[in-house]
Every structure is written in C-alpha cells, then in structure tokens.
C-alpha cells in the first residue's frame, strides 16, 4: 500500500512528452478546486537520482505551481521495466 508523502515541487521533473499534454483550462479548473477543497488526489512520482519524475498528475502539479505552492502531496511508485 502506498503512503502519502509531501514533495517539493521544484524537485519534480516533468518529461517533455508529458508536458505536451498540458491543457491550461484544466489547470485553471483544478487550481480553483484546490482553493475551495484542497488537493484531493495525490500525484504519483518515481525516484531518479536527485529528483523525482512525474508519473501521473501533471495538471494537479501545474495547478499547485500556479497557486504559488512549494509542495504537493503524492505517492512514490516503482518504475515499470518492459
């Protein structure tokens, strides 16, 4: 079972391929929801040397960044090897 943790936003790397899927209107909607209700769903990251790589939760991450947050809640997951 995953244990929720707090991560520094500056320590999370977003892969270029994932960044291309960003929708500003979705970020705005999530940011508004976070102002009203807080972060409801944690992001998922995987460790990589001295930072974390975003696995899931791009719009939540960017909403927190837009709100000026320095941290975000999430889970650490293991990388899948094919």
N, C-alpha and C positions, 0 to 999 in steps of 0.2 A: 504494500500500500504506500502511496506517495505521502510525503509530509510537506505541507505548505511552508515555503521559505520566503524571505524578503531579499530581493536583488537590487543592486544599484543599476539604474537604467543605463548609465554610461558604460557598464561592464557587459552589456548585451550587444552582440554583433548580429545584424540582420543581413543574411545573404542577398546578393544582388537580385537573384531570380525571385526571391520572395518580395523584395522591395517593389518590384514591378507590378505587384498585385494590389498595391495600396490605393484605396478609394477615399479621398478626402471627406466626402459626405458621410461615410461610415464612421470615420474618426470623429467627426463633429457630433454625430448621434451618440456614440459611445462616451465621449467626453461629457456630454450633457447628462447622460445616465449616471456616470460616475460622480458628478457633482451632487446629484439627487440621492443616489443609493450607495455610493462607494463602488469599489471593484468587486463584482460578484463572481467572476470566473477567473481563476489564476491562469497565467500564461504557462507555457512549457519551454524549457531550455535544456540544452545538454552542455556539459563542461567541455572546454577545449583550451588547454594550456592556461593562460592567464585571464580568460574571459569566458563568457557563455555564448552559445549560438542559439538563436531563436528557432524553435521547432514549430510552435503554434501560438498565435495571439498577436499578430502584427498590429491590428487595429487597436487592440487594448493597450499595447506598448506605446503606440503613437499618440493615443488619447491621453495617456498619463504624461507623456513628454509635452504635449500641447498645454496641459494644465499646469505645467511647471513642477511636476512631481520629480523627486530624485530617486525614488524607489518604486518597485512594483512587486506584487505577490505572485509566486509561481511555484512550479514543481520542477525538479530535476528528473529528466528521463534519460535512458541509455540510448546511444546511437544504434541504429539497426544496421547490421552488416549483411549485404546481399551475397 
